[in-house]
Amino acid sequence: MKLEEIIAMWRKIVTISEKPEPDEYKTLLKIVFGGLLLVGVVGFLVHYLLVYVQGVSFG
């Protein structure tokens, strides 16, 4: 695929795309931050479980 074709595809995508409405934007932010929070909590629990099982701190 040539560079010109890639640029043309991206140009089409940008012209078709729309700016989200404020309520849609807030909903997307809630979903993203909720996902980040969920991943952080799972990571913390895994870390806590490993420290508890092994009795060693990882830092």
GROMACS elastic network, one bead per residue, 0.5 to 0.9 nm:
[ bonds ]
;  ai    aj funct       b0    kb
    1     4     6  0.84231   500
    1     5     6  0.66126   500
    1     6     6  0.71444   500
    2     5     6  0.53610   500
    2     6     6  0.65216   500
    2     7     6  0.88396   500
    3     6     6  0.51191   500
    3     7     6  0.61961   500
    3     8     6  0.85866   500
    4     7     6  0.51353   500
    4     8     6  0.61173   500
    4     9     6  0.86584   500
    5     8     6  0.50285   500
    5     9     6  0.61864   500
    5    10     6  0.86743   500
    6     9     6  0.51395   500
    6    10     6  0.62756   500
    6    11     6  0.85793   500
    7    10     6  0.51644   500
    7    11     6  0.60707   500
    7    12     6  0.86968   500
    8    11     6  0.50242   500
    8    12     6  0.63291   500
    8    13     6  0.87623   500
    9    12     6  0.52047   500
    9    13     6  0.63732   500
    9    14     6  0.87945   500
   10    14     6  0.61676   500
   10    15     6  0.86269   500
   11    14     6  0.51824   500
   11    15     6  0.62163   500
   11    16     6  0.86634   500
   12    15     6  0.52289   500
   12    16     6  0.61796   500
   12    17     6  0.85959   500
   13    16     6  0.52601   500
   13    17     6  0.60717   500
   14    17     6  0.52751   500
   14    18     6  0.82341   500
   15    18     6  0.80304   500
   20    23     6  0.81596   500
   20    24     6  0.60141   500
   20    25     6  0.58838   500
   21    24     6  0.52126   500
   21    25     6  0.60861   500
   21    26     6  0.86885   500
   22    26     6  0.61838   500
   22    27     6  0.86396   500
   23    26     6  0.51011   500
   23    27     6  0.62215   500
   23    28     6  0.86708   500
   24    27     6  0.50840   500
   24    28     6  0.62251   500
   24    29     6  0.86453   500
   25    28     6  0.51382   500
   25    29     6  0.62058   500
   25    30     6  0.86838   500
   26    29     6  0.50478   500
   26    30     6  0.62017   500
   26    31     6  0.86915   500
   27    30     6  0.51237   500
   27    31     6  0.62998   500
   27    32     6  0.87008   500
   28    31     6  0.51066   500
   28    32     6  0.61569   500
   28    33     6  0.85904   500
   29    32     6  0.51098   500
   29    33     6  0.60242   500
   29    34     6  0.82564   500
   30    33     6  0.52764   500
   30    34     6  0.58195   500
   30    35     6  0.84519   500
   31    34     6  0.50433   500
   31    35     6  0.61190   500
   31    36     6  0.86403   500
   32    35     6  0.51382   500
   32    36     6  0.62621   500
   32    37     6  0.86284   500
   33    37     6  0.60324   500
   33    38     6  0.84732   500
   34    37     6  0.50445   500
   34    38     6  0.60884   500
   34    39     6  0.86252   500
   35    38     6  0.50140   500
   35    39     6  0.61464   500
   35    40     6  0.84912   500
   36    39     6  0.51828   500
   36    40     6  0.60836   500
   36    41     6  0.85913   500
   37    40     6  0.50461   500
   37    41     6  0.60923   500
   37    42     6  0.85689   500
   38    41     6  0.51793   500
   38    42     6  0.61596   500
   38    43     6  0.85424   500
   39    42     6  0.51809   500
   39    43     6  0.60839   500
   39    44     6  0.85542   500
   40    43     6  0.50782   500
   40    44     6  0.60772   500
   40    45     6  0.85732   500
   41    44     6  0.50403   500
   41    45     6  0.61020   500
   41    46     6  0.85859   500
   42    45     6  0.51059   500
   42    46     6  0.61548   500
   42    47     6  0.85517   500
   43    46     6  0.51591   500
   43    47     6  0.61106   500
   43    48     6  0.85083   500
   44    47     6  0.50637   500
   44    48     6  0.59867   500
   44    49     6  0.84596   500
   45    49     6  0.59490   500
   45    50     6  0.85076   500
   46    49     6  0.50606   500
   46    50     6  0.61441   500
   46    51     6  0.85867   500
   47    50     6  0.51871   500
   47    51     6  0.61740   500
   47    52     6  0.85444   500
   47    58     6  0.82587   500
   48    51     6  0.51394   500
   48    52     6  0.60640   500
   48    53     6  0.85793   500
   49    52     6  0.50463   500
   49    53     6  0.60234   500
   49    54     6  0.84157   500
   50    53     6  0.51336   500
   50    54     6  0.58128   500
   50    55     6  0.77124   500
   50    56     6  0.79493   500
   50    57     6  0.86181   500
   51    54     6  0.53549   500
   51    55     6  0.51445   500
   51    56     6  0.52478   500
   51    57     6  0.56590   500
   51    58     6  0.74443   500
   52    55     6  0.52042   500
   52    56     6  0.75454   500
   52    57     6  0.88391   500
   53    56     6  0.82475   500
   54    57     6  0.84327   500
